Amino acid sequence: MAATDDDIERQGKLSRHMLLGKIQPLVRTMNFYTENISGIQCKIGVDKSDKDGAEKIIGIRRGVKRVVDAGYQLLPSIEFYCSDSAHIMTEAYHRDFANTRSCVICLSSTATNVAGMVGKLGIADTVGHGSKTRYCEAVVVHELAHSLHEIKAPGRFWGEARQDAMNVDLGSTVSQYAAVNWMEFVAEVFTGRLYGFTYPFNVNLAYGSYFGP
């Protein structure tokens, strides 16, 4: 079932509370940079203790550029927060407290983890093998895919893509991580396509049915 406007506002505010709870304790220890990357105004915060901060900045630049160069229209401004703190997870947030669409992406230690995500391997593990910057680039593409999905079909993104029972066998034909749920399936297929992967008809059909970007 597609999420209603009230559902979207409620979930968006809840996720924003979660975001602030995670990044507010770290902001004091971050250096901030502002860059225009392929026409997107990017605010990048990097924790001073993040040993992979430089690689993450390169990954952000390349990931944003790859998506824009492929013809997709991102939001005009995006925030990135980079930290290897245990409080941060690699994930994207899509609404502010006024229920206005936004894009905030956190990049944790898993964003450069060339040894692979714990338990579930994704497209980044294939295309970024052995390179922290290339791995992070693919992670950024994946997170931007969530933003584009939310822009294109918010009802589906906040509703069925999170709630419908996952076809694990189908998802596993894309990656282990794509089999987690339909939201991750869409982001993984999007990422794979931008790196030249092609998928069978049933994968493309499911991607379209969940309004993948």
Long-range contacts (C-beta under 8 A, 24 or more apart in sequence): 1-159, 1-160, 1-163, 2-155, 2-156, 2-159, 2-160, 3-154, 3-155, 3-156, 3-157, 3-158, 3-159, 4-155, 7-158, 7-159, 8-95, 8-99, 8-154, 8-155, 8-158, 9-95, 9-99, 11-95, 11-158, 12-94, 12-95, 12-96, 12-99, 12-158, 13-95, 13-97, 13-99, 15-93, 15-94, 15-95, 16-93, 16-95, 16-96, 16-97, 18-93, 19-93, 19-104, 19-106, 22-87, 22-88, 22-89, 22-106, 23-81, 23-88, 23-106, 25-87, 26-81, 26-83, 26-85, 26-87, 26-88, 30-81, 30-83, 33-57, 35-61, 37-61, 37-64, 37-65, 37-68, 38-64, 38-65, 38-68, 38-69, 39-68, 40-64, 40-68, 40-74, 40-75, 40-76, 40-77, 40-78, 41-76, 41-77, 41-78, 42-77, 42-78, 42-79, 42-80, 43-77, 43-78, 43-79, 43-80, 44-79, 44-80, 44-82, 45-79, 45-80, 45-81, 45-82, 46-82, 46-83, 47-82, 47-83, 47-84, 47-85, 49-83, 49-84, 49-85, 50-82, 50-83, 50-84, 51-84, 52-82, 52-84, 52-109, 52-111, 52-112, 52-132, 52-136, 53-82, 55-112, 55-132, 55-133, 55-136, 56-80, 56-82, 56-107, 56-111, 56-112, 56-136, 57-82, 58-133, 58-136, 58-137, 59-107, 59-111, 59-112, 59-132, 59-133, 59-134, 59-135, 59-136, 59-137, 59-139, 59-140, 60-107, 60-136, 60-140, 62-133, 62-134, 62-137, 62-140, 63-136, 63-137, 63-138, 63-139, 63-140, 63-141, 63-144, 64-140, 64-144, 66-137, 66-141, 66-194, 67-141, 67-144, 67-148, 67-194, 70-194, 72-144, 72-148, 72-213, 74-103, 74-144, 74-147, 74-148, 75-101, 75-102, 75-103, 75-147, 75-151, 77-103, 78-103, 78-104, 78-105, 78-144, 78-147, 79-103, 79-104, 79-105, 80-104, 80-105, 80-106, 80-107, 81-105, 81-106, 81-107, 82-106, 82-107, 82-111, 83-107, 83-108, 84-108, 84-109, 90-139, 90-143, 91-143, 92-143, 92-144, 92-146, 92-147, 94-146, 94-147, 94-150, 94-157, 101-150, 101-151, 103-144, 103-147, 105-140, 105-143, 105-144, 105-147, 107-136, 107-139, 107-140, 110-139, 111-135, 111-136, 111-139, 111-140, 112-136, 117-177, 119-176, 120-175, 120-176, 120-177, 120-179, 120-180, 121-175, 121-176, 121-177, 122-175, 122-176, 122-177, 122-178, 122-188, 122-191, 123-174, 123-175, 123-177, 123-188, 123-191, 123-192, 123-195, 123-197, 124-191, 125-175, 126-175, 127-195, 138-191, 138-195, 141-190, 141-191, 141-194, 141-195, 142-187, 142-188, 142-190, 142-191, 143-187, 145-186, 145-187, 145-190, 145-191, 145-212, 145-213, 146-183, 146-187, 148-190, 148-213, 149-183, 149-186, 149-187, 149-190, 149-210, 149-211, 149-212, 149-213, 151-213, 152-211, 152-212, 152-213, 153-210, 153-211, 156-210, 156-211, 157-183, 157-211, 160-210, 161-186, 161-210, 167-206, 170-202, 170-203, 170-206, 173-199, 173-200, 173-203, 174-199, 174-203, 182-206, 182-210, 185-210, 186-210, 186-212, 186-213
